[in-house]
Amino acid sequence: MSELAQLVQSQLLAAIDKDDLVLPTLPEVALRIREAAEDSNISVGTLSKVIGRDAALSARLIKVVNSPMLRASTEVTELQTAVNRLGINYSCNLAIGLVIEQIFHARSPVVEQKMRDVWACSLAVAGLSHELCQRHRQLQADQGALAGLVHLIGILPILTYAEEHNELLSDPVRLNHVIEHIHPVLGDKILSAWEFPRMLAAVPGQYQQLARQASQADYADVVQVATLLNQSPGGDQPLESVPALKRLGLDPAALLNSGELIDARHMFR
């Protein structure tokens, strides 16, 4: 890690510890959905009413249900039908993940565009993670999608910091270097503060570790492989050499030639 990245990391972590830099908070609608999900007896109708308070989120869920990856014989036009088709757990996790887009906003046009780019990448990785979990039945597709949606969440406080420090904002190369080295530890902190399950909260800090070892496939493996698939072909890391792919039991050639992965990238957009 460069001296600049170390300096920014130490300043950000110190600011967080002193409450001088407030971590992003879950949007109110996400908190309501999480609270509803804790009721084991909740009905599809009741959950639909909770989600339905956010019109934009409702529209996104309906759009997802009608995507090529999930589309049934008839088009879904009502939220309750969408929730019924997805199931309560899937609907809750997906709604919580999608509503996080609400915090990807900034005052500076430069930072705003960077946040848009980060969210677009998160959506693509989430779709690919969903598809990978569909191919590995021990992992849940909705959890994989949620992991993809939040794996870059640690970038937000860095961009907030950059808005206040023009010397960093005006140098995209240095800013990207800082983001690459710092966002994993900040992402772990944010997801832990949001009380995400450990299997998801650990994803930001682990998905970049290409040589990581694990006793069995997990969501960090899924997001890691999805990230590699989302990069341009012929990247620095051959897919077949990644231990995560072997733990997932997937054939790299079959993945790279799969038309379903093209649809998966756009599943949540």
C-alpha positions, 0 to 999 in steps of 0.5 A, spaced: 500 500 500 502 506 498 503 512 503 497 516 500 493 510 501 496 508 508 495 516 510 487 516 507 486 509 511 488 511 517 485 518 517 478 515 515 478 509 520 480 514 525 474 519 523 470 513 524 472 511 530 471 518 533 464 519 529 467 524 525 466 521 519 459 517 519 458 511 516 452 510 511 446 508 514 441 503 511 435 507 508 429 507 512 425 503 507 430 497 508 430 497 515 422 496 515 423 491 510 428 487 515 424 488 521 418 485 517 422 479 515 424 478 522 416 476 522 416 468 521 409 469 520 409 475 515 404 474 509 406 476 502 400 481 502 403 484 508 410 484 505 408 487 499 405 493 503 411 494 506 415 494 500 410 498 496 411 504 500 417 505 495 414 506 488 421 506 485 423 500 489 416 496 487 417 498 480 424 495 480 422 488 483 417 487 478 422 489 473 427 483 475 421 478 475 420 480 468 427 479 466 430 474 462 433 470 467 426 469 471 421 471 466 415 466 466 409 465 461 405 471 463 408 478 465 408 480 472 404 487 473 403 487 480 408 487 486 404 482 490 404 477 484 412 479 484 413 478 491 409 471 491 413 469 485 420 471 488 418 468 495 418 472 501 426 471 503 428 472 496 424 479 496 426 481 502 434 480 500 433 483 493 429 489 496 434 491 501 440 490 496 436 494 491 434 500 495 441 501 497 442 505 491 439 511 494 445 512 498 449 512 492 449 520 491 454 526 492 454 533 491 460 534 486 458 532 479 465 528 479 463 524 485 456 523 483 459 520 476 464 515 480 458 513 484 454 511 478 459 507 475 460 503 482 453 502 482 453 500 475 458 495 477 455 492 483 448 491 479 452 487 474 456 483 479 450 482 483 446 479 477 452 474 475 453 472 482 445 470 482 447 466 476 453 463 479 449 461 485 443 458 481 449 453 478 451 451 485 445 449 489 448 449 496 448 457 495 442 461 495 441 466 489 438 471 493 444 472 498 449 471 492 445 477 489 445 481 495 453 480 496 454 483 489 450 489 491 454 491 497 461 488 495 463 495 493 459 499 499 466 501 502 467 506 496 462 511 499 466 513 505 472 514 500 468 518 495 465 522 501 472 524 503 475 525 496 469 531 496 472 534 502 479 533 499 480 536 492 487 534 492 485 527 492 479 528 487 483 532 482 487 526 481 483 520 478 489 515 478 491 516 486 483 516 487 483 509 484 489 507 488 486 509 494 479 506 493 482 499 491 486 498 497 482 501 502 474 500 500 475 492 503 476 494 510 471 500 510 466 495 507 467 490 512 466 495 517 459 498 514 456 491 513 458 489 520 454 496 523 448 494 518 448 487 522 449 483 516 450 476 517 458 474 517 457 470 511 456 477 507 459 482 511 466 479 510 465 479 502 468 486 501 474 484 505 475 477 502 473 477 494 479 480 492 484 475 495 484 471 489 489 466 493 484 465 499 483 458 502 476 456 504 473 449 507 467 450 502 465 455 497 462 461 500 459 468 497 466 471 497 468 466 492 461 467 488 463 475 488 470 474 486 468 469 480 463 474 478 467 480 478 472 476 474 467 475 469 465 482 469 472 484 467 474 484 460 476 478 457 483 476 457 484 479 464 490 479 468 488 473 472 486 466 468 479 464 470 481 457 471 487 458 475 482 461 481 481 457 487 474 460 488 472 457 481 474 450 483 470 450 490 464 452 486 465 446 482 464 450 475 467 449 468 471 456 466 470 454 459 462 453 460 462 460 463 465 464 458 461 461 453 454 462 456 449 466 453 446 466 460 451 470 463 450 476 458 443 476 461 445 476 468 449 482 467 443 486 466 438 482 471 438 488 476 438 494 471 
